[in-house]
Amino acid sequence: MTLYSYRARRADGGMEAGRVEAVGRIEAATAIEARGLAPVRIEASGDAGANAARTEQARTLRTLHRRRLTSAQVEDFLRALSGLLASGIPLSHALNLLARETAHPAAAACWRALHDRVVDGLSLAAAMERAGGVFSQVQIAMVEAGETGGFLDIVLAQMADFMTRERDLRGRALAAAVYPATLFVLALGVLSFLLVFFIPRFQRMFEGFDAPLPTLTRAIVSLSRALRQHGLWLVAAGAVGAAALLRRWRDETRRRRLEHRFLRLPILGELARRLAVSRFCRVLGALLAAGVPLVPALKAARRSLGYSTLVTLLEETLDGVQKGESLAAALGRRGGALFPRTLIEMIAVAEESGRLDRELTRIADDMERAFDRRIRTAVALAEPALLFVIAAFVGVIFIGMILPIFTLQEYIR
């Protein structure tokens, strides 16, 4: 048992201080709430209590690093916390309830850590920022805006809805890409089998003859020999290249260069930019609908773009809005490389009519539907193209192995 000192608010609004013995901070908060008090601050007393608190925090961090939380668990947490706050339950008590009710050890440890930091005096946004990467920067920014404006429950519900739409959109894109990816893997497997196992056995049929092999057959045999001799080295080089690319991605400067090159690609880069703009419009519209002022909402929404190069691109737009420009004017002068002119015109009309939040949400819906259509069209075109490529490679190998038979017949004659 550890002795905890606390400060809590009584039902009449007054403050009360005292001490309570408990196994952990969650149990201490439960005991304080059982006395009809709302805990504001809970601290372990003495050296033994400090050691117990450090041990508990280390255990929590080890649990979080052992097993990361999924986006579905974070979404359920945000939705449940929003419901509890909307029903009038204090934040610390709501976090306490969620930590006790969840059956997932890592989730319980994370919610318990959030509760401990909140009762220690931190805001929920600051506690989420110290959660070891469980929450994204845009989620932290939206929670900070909700706490500042006094509508945290609304922001949490909108974040949960946003995560649901993101997961659905990602799921549709992955489902559409399953069949082409399967064809690609099967094509690699078939070609590897032909080059590594089939062609060497077929080649022995011609070793006893002195006739020269056709050019196509010699090329296929040389490719098969190179793959058998250096195949493992090629796999090792690919793994090293992937590791080097991952290391470059972790470096901020190099990641910005890779992002810039990726976003300039003709098809994939354009799709990524459109999806980022859609996400930005949805987050900004949700924050404005919740009552967040334009400048704080813009600061939070620009983090949702997902690419540091795009976030930097909107810094000048944010400066223009802070200086008194309208959002459409600031985007037109500094964000034209990211936002199409038609989109800026729609934003300008929505600002003049006072329905910017609804217009941004509608724009996000339209862009997501367009993104879904383009993904489905690309997949529909990729399927026959992959089948044609597979058939072409197999046909070339087949012809290359059949040609020596006709050559040998002429040589024997």
Summary of the structure (lengths in Angstrom):
residues: 413
radius of gyration: 30.3
end to end distance: 99.1
largest distance: 111.5
contacts: 1242
relative contact order: 0.08
helix: 78%
strand: 6%
